[in-house]
């Protein structure tokens, strides 16, 4: 099976409580990662997004279509 392109919005921010950058993917419930740097959090969430999608496929659960930009600053 071909892997779907990962085109989901990622929200990346500093968490003082966690003392780390947090990367969240709002369209994939529970999909988030952290990192000591902005780049590390982004790299980690890319891995977690792929694992989220693979797990949903294995469990025959729906995978949301990316909607593009969801929030505006």
C-alpha positions in Angstrom: 0.0 0.0 0.0 1.3 3.4 -0.9 2.0 5.7 2.0 -0.2 8.9 1.9 1.6 12.2 1.7 1.8 13.9 5.0 0.2 17.3 4.6 -1.3 18.0 7.9 -1.1 21.3 9.8 1.5 21.2 12.6 1.3 23.6 15.5 4.7 24.2 17.1 5.2 26.1 20.3 7.4 26.3 23.4 6.0 24.8 26.6 7.5 26.3 29.7 5.9 23.5 31.8 7.5 20.8 29.7 10.6 22.9 29.0 10.5 21.7 25.5 9.0 22.6 22.1 5.7 20.8 21.4 4.5 19.9 17.9 0.8 19.0 17.7 -1.2 17.7 14.7 -4.8 18.9 15.4 -6.4 16.7 12.6 -4.9 13.5 14.0 -6.2 13.1 17.6 -3.5 12.5 20.1 -0.7 13.0 17.6 2.0 15.2 19.2 5.7 15.1 19.9 8.3 17.2 21.7 11.9 18.1 21.3 14.6 20.2 22.9 14.7 22.4 19.7 12.2 23.6 17.2 13.8 21.3 14.6 13.9 18.3 16.9 10.2 18.6 17.7 9.3 18.9 14.0 11.4 15.8 13.1 9.8 13.8 16.0 6.3 14.7 15.1 6.9 13.7 11.5 7.8 10.2 12.8 4.8 10.1 15.1 2.4 11.2 12.2 3.6 8.3 10.1 3.2 5.9 12.9 -0.3 7.3 13.6 -1.3 6.8 10.0 0.2 3.2 9.9 -1.6 2.3 13.1 -4.9 3.6 11.8 -4.4 1.6 8.6 -3.7 -1.6 10.5 -6.8 -1.1 12.7 -8.9 -0.2 9.6 -9.7 3.2 11.1 -10.4 6.3 9.0 -7.6 8.6 8.2 -8.7 12.2 8.0 -8.0 14.1 4.7 -5.6 17.0 5.3 -7.6 20.3 5.3 -4.6 22.6 5.0 -4.5 25.7 7.2 -6.9 25.4 10.1 -6.1 28.3 12.3 -5.2 31.9 11.7 -3.0 34.0 14.0 
